[in-house]
Amino acid sequence: MIHKAGFVNIIGNPNVGKSTLMNALVGEKLSIITPKAQTTRHRILGIVNDDAYQIVFSDTPGIIKPAYELQSSMMDFVKSAFEDADVLIYMVEVGEKELKNEAFFNKIIHSEIPVLLLLNKIDKSNQDQVEEKINYWKEKVPNSFVYAISALEKFNVENILHKIIELLPEGPPFYPKDQLTDKPERFFVNEKIREKILTHYKKEIPYAVEVDTEEFKEEENIVRIRSIIMVERETQKGIIIGHKGLALKRVGAESRKDLEIFFEKKVFLELYVKVNKNWRSDKNQLKRFGYKD
């Protein structure tokens, strides 16, 4: 039997639905999803295995113009996605013109590897608009295969998967066949907690937060976790905790429920909040949190 294997890397502007698509393709909620921009900070791999193929999907941060060191590191993850892709997925939505980074856009239109251009969120548009945009993108990125999809409704996702398998190069699997992702358990703990913070806090607060899981002990019937929520200023610490600790309790309770589903067992979660001044601009801190090599 001929075996196929390859990296399929997903890029696009913020809020275009990259994480929703990857979760739909992998069949697991690996990437967190919120309505806020810059929800995805890392490059997250999701692995789909079959007897005849292995697809390594890669969800990357939304493309932005960096304003501080953390955002520069996020764009480094996007750059790396161009370097090892066997198939590139470029996601757009109705009303969008092009990538916010012209250099990245030029890489796409001059790519020597297959490009799938996916027009997402068509469930929020009408047929005439969709057809107009399909023609626009065929002209704009002539080297691409253009598909209209709804990642949220999983419309046309199966066809995308079949096309990816067709385009994959022949080769052995990169990872063990029972592996779902390249990230450790602690990473997903951090992300589930950060998702709740993005959901419940406004303005700058979610972007000033990093989560660090200091203790992760998996026992037969329970997982015991202690995580630290890092903020940059004392005032942010007070907002995260909230009046009588109620805001932090809500984050903890909702995170615990998601983690129990994820790990399929009881979870005991302890949350603490600490001030870590200017961590977003500190290269050593960013390295500690996995944003730098």
C-alpha positions as CSV (number, residue, x, y, z in Angstrom):
1,M,0.0,0.0,0.0
2,I,1.3,3.5,-0.9
3,H,1.4,5.7,2.2
4,K,1.1,9.5,2.2
5,A,2.2,11.9,4.8
6,G,2.7,15.7,5.0
7,F,2.3,19.0,6.8
8,V,-0.8,21.0,6.0
9,N,-0.4,24.5,7.4
10,I,-3.3,26.9,7.9
11,I,-2.7,30.7,7.8
12,G,-4.9,33.8,7.5
13,N,-5.8,37.1,9.1
14,P,-7.2,37.1,12.7
15,N,-10.8,35.9,13.3
16,V,-11.0,34.1,10.0
17,G,-11.8,30.7,11.6
18,K,-8.5,28.8,11.3
19,S,-8.9,27.2,14.7
20,T,-12.5,26.2,14.0
21,L,-11.4,24.5,10.7
22,M,-8.5,22.6,12.3
23,N,-10.7,21.3,15.1
24,A,-13.3,20.2,12.5
25,L,-10.6,18.4,10.4
26,V,-8.9,16.8,13.4
27,G,-12.2,15.9,15.1
28,E,-11.0,17.2,18.5
29,K,-11.0,20.7,20.1
30,L,-7.2,21.3,20.2
31,S,-7.2,25.0,19.4
32,I,-9.2,27.3,21.7
33,I,-11.8,29.5,20.0
34,T,-13.1,32.9,21.1
35,P,-14.5,36.0,19.1
36,K,-11.4,38.0,20.1
37,A,-8.4,38.5,17.8
38,Q,-5.1,36.9,18.7
39,T,-6.7,34.0,20.5
40,T,-4.1,31.6,19.0
41,R,-0.6,32.5,20.1
42,H,1.3,29.3,19.4
43,R,1.6,27.0,16.4
44,I,-0.5,24.0,17.3
45,L,-0.3,20.6,15.5
46,G,-3.3,18.3,15.1
47,I,-2.6,14.9,13.6
48,V,-5.0,12.8,11.6
49,N,-4.1,9.2,11.1
50,D,-5.3,6.5,8.7
51,D,-3.8,3.3,7.4
52,A,-3.0,5.0,4.1
53,Y,-2.0,8.5,5.3
54,Q,-1.0,10.9,8.1
55,I,-1.9,14.5,7.9
56,V,-0.2,16.9,10.3
57,F,-2.4,20.0,10.5
58,S,-0.8,23.2,11.8
59,D,-2.9,26.1,13.2
60,T,-1.0,29.4,13.4
61,P,-1.6,32.8,15.0
62,G,-3.6,35.3,12.9
63,I,-1.3,37.5,10.8
64,I,-0.8,41.0,12.3
65,K,1.7,43.8,12.4
66,P,3.7,43.2,15.6
67,A,3.5,45.9,18.3
68,Y,5.7,44.2,20.9
69,E,8.0,41.2,21.4
70,L,5.2,38.6,22.0
71,Q,3.5,39.5,18.7
72,S,6.8,39.3,16.9
73,S,7.3,35.7,18.3
74,M,3.7,34.9,17.1
75,M,4.6,36.0,13.6
76,D,7.7,33.8,13.7
77,F,5.4,30.8,14.1
78,V,3.6,31.9,10.9
79,K,7.0,32.2,9.0
80,S,7.9,28.6,10.1
81,A,4.5,27.4,8.6
82,F,5.7,28.5,5.2
83,E,9.0,26.6,5.6
84,D,7.8,23.1,6.2
85,A,4.4,23.0,4.5
86,D,3.5,20.3,1.9
87,V,0.1,21.9,1.4
88,L,-0.8,25.4,2.4
89,I,-4.3,26.5,3.4
90,Y,-4.9,30.2,3.1
91,M,-8.2,31.1,4.7
92,V,-10.2,34.3,3.9
93,E,-13.8,35.4,4.6
94,V,-16.4,37.3,2.6
95,G,-15.4,41.0,2.5
96,E,-11.7,40.4,3.0
97,K,-9.3,41.7,0.4
98,E,-5.8,40.3,1.3
99,L,-3.4,39.5,4.1
100,K,-2.3,42.3,6.4
101,N,1.3,41.3,5.6
102,E,2.3,41.9,2.0
103,A,5.4,39.7,2.2
104,F,3.3,36.7,3.3
105,F,0.8,37.3,0.5
106,N,3.6,37.4,-2.1
107,K,4.9,34.0,-0.7
108,I,1.4,32.5,-1.2
109,I,0.9,33.7,-4.8
110,H,4.5,32.5,-5.7
111,S,4.3,29.3,-3.8
112,E,5.6,26.1,-5.4
113,I,3.6,23.9,-3.1
114,P,-0.2,23.4,-3.5
115,V,-2.4,26.2,-2.1
116,L,-6.0,25.7,-1.0
117,L,-7.8,29.0,-0.7
118,L,-10.8,28.6,1.5
119,L,-13.5,31.2,1.6
120,N,-15.0,30.7,5.1
121,K,-18.1,31.8,6.8
122,I,-20.3,31.5,3.7
123,D,-23.2,30.7,6.1
124,K,-23.2,34.4,6.9
125,S,-23.4,35.5,3.2
126,N,-25.6,34.9,0.2
127,Q,-25.0,32.9,-3.1
128,D,-24.3,36.0,-5.3
129,Q,-21.7,37.4,-2.8
130,V,-20.0,34.0,-2.5
131,E,-19.8,33.5,-6.3
132,E,-18.4,37.0,-6.7
133,K,-15.7,36.4,-4.1
134,I,-14.8,33.0,-5.5
135,N,-14.1,34.6,-8.9
136,Y,-12.2,37.4,-7.1
137,W,-9.9,35.0,-5.3
138,K,-9.3,32.8,-8.4
139,E,-8.0,35.9,-10.1
140,K,-6.1,37.2,-7.1
141,V,-4.4,33.8,-6.3
142,P,-4.4,32.0,-9.6
143,N,-2.1,29.2,-8.3
144,S,-4.7,28.1,-5.7
145,F,-7.6,25.6,-5.5
146,V,-10.5,27.8,-4.3
147,Y,-13.3,26.3,-2.1
148,A,-16.3,27.9,-0.3
149,I,-16.7,26.5,3.2
150,S,-18.3,27.0,6.6
151,A,-15.9,25.6,9.2
152,L,-18.4,26.2,11.9
153,E,-21.2,24.3,10.1
154,K,-18.6,21.8,8.7
155,F,-19.9,22.5,5.2
156,N,-17.5,21.3,2.5
157,V,-14.9,20.3,5.1
158,E,-15.1,16.6,4.0
159,N,-14.3,17.6,0.4
160,I,-11.3,19.7,1.6
161,L,-10.0,16.6,3.5
162,H,-10.3,14.5,0.3
163,K,-8.4,17.2,-1.7
164,I,-5.6,17.3,0.9
165,I,-5.2,13.5,0.8
166,E,-4.9,13.7,-3.0
167,L,-2.2,16.4,-2.8
168,L,-0.1,14.8,0.0
169,P,3.3,13.5,-1.0
170,E,4.2,9.9,-0.6
171,G,6.2,9.1,2.6
172,P,6.2,7.4,6.0
173,P,4.4,9.0,9.0
174,F,6.2,11.7,11.0
175,Y,4.6,10.8,14.3
176,P,3.4,7.6,16.0
177,K,0.0,6.6,14.6
178,D,-1.7,7.0,18.0
179,Q,-0.5,10.5,18.5
180,L,-3.0,13.4,18.3
181,T,-0.8,16.5,18.8
182,D,2.7,17.6,19.6
183,K,1.8,19.5,22.7
184,P,2.0,18.2,26.3
185,E,-1.0,18.0,28.6
186,R,0.1,21.2,30.5
187,F,-0.2,23.2,27.3
188,F,-3.8,22.4,26.9
189,V,-4.5,23.2,30.6
190,N,-3.0,26.6,30.0
191,E,-5.0,27.1,26.8
192,K,-8.3,26.1,28.4
193,I,-7.8,28.6,31.2
194,R,-6.7,31.3,28.8
195,E,-9.8,30.7,26.7
196,K,-12.1,31.5,29.7
197,I,-10.1,34.7,30.4
198,L,-10.5,35.8,26.7
199,T,-14.2,35.0,27.0
200,H,-15.0,36.9,30.3
201,Y,-12.6,39.8,30.4
202,K,-12.5,42.9,28.3
203,K,-10.0,45.4,26.8
204,E,-6.4,44.8,27.4
205,I,-6.8,42.2,30.2
206,P,-6.8,39.0,28.1
207,Y,-3.8,40.1,26.1
208,A,-1.7,40.8,29.3
209,V,-2.3,37.3,30.6
210,E,-0.2,34.2,30.3
211,V,-1.0,30.9,32.1
212,D,1.7,28.6,33.5
213,T,0.8,25.2,35.0
214,E,3.3,24.5,37.8
215,E,1.8,21.1,38.8
216,F,0.1,18.4,36.8
217,K,-0.4,15.0,38.6
218,E,-2.5,12.4,36.9
219,E,-3.8,9.7,39.2
220,E,-6.1,6.8,38.4
221,N,-9.4,8.7,38.9
222,I,-8.4,12.3,39.1
223,V,-6.0,14.9,37.6
224,R,-4.6,17.4,40.2
225,I,-3.5,20.7,38.6
226,R,-2.1,24.0,40.0
227,S,-1.8,26.8,37.5
228,I,-0.6,30.4,37.8
229,I,-2.3,33.2,35.8
230,M,0.4,35.8,35.1
231,V,-0.5,39.5,34.6
232,E,1.7,42.5,34.0
233,R,0.3,45.0,36.6
234,E,-1.2,44.9,40.1
235,T,-4.4,46.5,38.9
236,Q,-4.9,43.7,36.4
237,K,-4.4,41.1,39.2
238,G,-7.4,42.7,41.0
239,I,-9.6,42.6,37.9
240,I,-8.8,38.9,37.3
241,I,-9.6,38.0,40.9
242,G,-12.7,40.1,41.0
243,H,-15.0,41.1,43.9
244,K,-14.6,38.5,46.7
245,G,-12.8,36.3,44.2
246,L,-15.9,35.6,42.2
247,A,-14.4,36.3,38.7
248,L,-11.5,33.9,39.3
249,K,-13.9,31.3,40.7
250,R,-15.9,31.4,37.5
251,V,-12.7,31.0,35.3
252,G,-11.7,28.0,37.5
253,A,-15.1,26.3,37.5
254,E,-15.6,26.6,33.7
255,S,-12.0,25.6,33.0
256,R,-12.4,22.5,35.2
257,K,-15.5,21.4,33.3
258,D,-13.7,21.6,30.0
259,L,-10.6,19.9,31.3
260,E,-12.7,17.0,32.7
261,I,-14.1,16.5,29.2
262,F,-10.7,16.7,27.7
263,F,-9.0,14.3,30.1
264,E,-12.1,12.1,30.6
265,K,-11.7,12.1,34.3
266,K,-12.2,14.3,37.4
267,V,-10.1,17.4,37.7
268,F,-9.0,19.3,40.8
269,L,-7.9,22.7,39.7
270,E,-6.1,25.3,41.8
271,L,-5.7,28.8,40.3
272,Y,-3.5,31.7,41.6
273,V,-2.7,35.1,40.1
274,K,0.7,36.7,40.1
275,V,2.2,39.8,38.7
276,N,5.0,39.3,36.1
277,K,5.9,42.8,34.9
278,N,6.2,43.4,31.2
279,W,6.5,39.7,30.4
280,R,5.2,40.3,26.8
281,S,8.4,42.3,26.0
282,D,10.8,40.2,27.9
283,K,12.7,37.7,25.6
284,N,13.7,35.4,28.6
285,Q,10.1,35.2,29.8
286,L,8.8,34.5,26.3
287,K,11.3,31.7,26.0
288,R,10.1,30.3,29.3
289,F,6.5,30.3,28.0
290,G,7.5,28.6,24.7
291,Y,7.4,31.6,22.4
292,K,11.1,31.5,21.6
293,D,13.5,28.7,20.7
